[in-house]
Amino acid sequence: MIVSKPRILVVDDDDMVLRSCERSLRLHGFEPVTAFNGKEAIKLAQEQEFDAVVSDVMMPRMNGLELRRAIIEKVPALDGKFVFVTGGHTPGLEVELKKYPHLQKPYSNKDLFALLQKMTE
């Protein structure tokens, strides 16, 4: 029996953070696919199937919460499948961000893996 690895869309505008997250997820049994911005992430979400999304909150042109709304509009199955990561102050977004699973950078990989395991079971 072939067991597929959970596919995770990882979105961050910081290439170092993106690659680090990708490497960690791969080493822990996930299949990460990366996007450097919201536009790229939306395109990938429409073209491929994902089990969950890990997104930075503060990104240029489209923040993580705006990205979530855009993806859910096109791929409703990903509703409830977002984990947000943030490096700190999120002006005007704190109230909405509290509605969703989120981690503060630098976050523990153990905490991220636990959230993703719950979402992809």
C-alpha positions in Angstrom: 0.0 0.0 0.0 1.4 3.4 -1.0 0.8 6.2 1.5 1.0 9.6 0.1 2.7 12.4 2.0 0.6 15.4 3.0 1.2 18.2 0.4 1.8 21.5 2.0 1.8 24.9 0.1 4.4 27.1 1.8 4.2 30.9 1.1 6.8 33.4 2.3 8.5 36.4 0.7 11.8 35.6 2.6 13.7 33.1 0.6 15.8 31.9 3.5 12.7 31.2 5.7 10.9 29.6 2.7 13.8 27.2 2.0 14.3 26.4 5.7 10.6 25.5 6.1 10.6 23.5 2.9 13.6 21.5 4.1 12.2 20.8 7.6 8.8 19.8 6.2 10.4 17.4 3.8 12.5 15.8 6.5 9.4 15.2 8.6 7.3 13.4 6.0 5.5 16.2 4.3 5.7 17.2 0.6 6.2 20.9 0.5 5.7 23.1 -2.6 6.9 26.7 -2.2 5.6 30.1 -3.5 7.4 33.4 -3.0 4.3 35.6 -3.1 0.5 35.5 -3.1 0.0 35.6 -6.8 2.2 32.5 -7.3 0.5 30.7 -4.4 -3.0 31.3 -5.8 -1.9 29.9 -9.2 -0.4 26.8 -7.5 -3.5 26.3 -5.4 -5.7 26.3 -8.5 -3.4 23.9 -10.5 -2.4 21.4 -7.8 -4.0 19.7 -4.8 -2.8 20.6 -1.3 -3.7 19.3 2.1 -2.7 22.5 3.9 -1.1 25.9 3.5 1.6 27.6 5.7 1.7 31.3 5.0 3.6 34.3 6.2 1.3 37.1 7.3 3.2 40.2 6.3 4.1 40.0 2.6 4.3 42.8 -0.1 1.2 43.4 -2.3 -0.9 40.7 -0.6 -0.8 39.8 3.1 -1.4 36.2 4.3 -5.0 36.8 5.3 -5.8 38.3 1.9 -4.1 35.3 0.3 -6.3 33.0 2.4 -9.5 34.7 1.2 -8.4 34.5 -2.4 -7.5 30.9 -2.2 -10.6 29.9 -0.3 -12.7 31.6 -3.0 -11.1 29.4 -5.7 -10.4 26.3 -3.6 -13.0 26.0 -0.8 -11.6 22.6 0.4 -8.6 24.5 1.9 -10.9 26.4 4.3 -9.7 25.5 7.8 -6.3 24.3 6.4 -4.2 27.4 6.9 -1.4 28.0 9.4 0.0 31.5 9.6 3.5 32.5 10.7 4.4 36.0 11.6 7.6 37.8 12.5 5.9 40.2 14.9 3.7 43.3 14.7 0.8 42.8 12.3 -0.8 46.3 12.2 -4.6 46.1 11.8 -4.6 42.3 11.4 -4.4 41.0 15.0 -8.1 40.5 15.5 -8.6 38.6 12.3 -5.3 36.6 12.8 -6.5 35.3 16.2 -9.3 33.4 14.4 -6.7 31.0 12.7 -3.9 28.8 13.8 -0.7 31.0 13.8 2.9 30.8 15.1 5.3 33.6 16.0 8.7 33.6 14.2 11.0 32.1 15.2 8.6 29.2 15.7 9.2 25.7 16.8 9.1 23.1 14.0 7.5 20.8 16.5 4.6 23.2 16.9 4.2 23.6 13.1 4.3 19.8 12.5 1.7 19.3 15.3 -0.7 21.8 13.7 -0.2 20.3 10.2 -0.6 16.7 11.4 -4.0 17.7 12.9 -5.1 19.4 9.7 -4.0 16.6 7.4 -5.3 13.5 9.3 
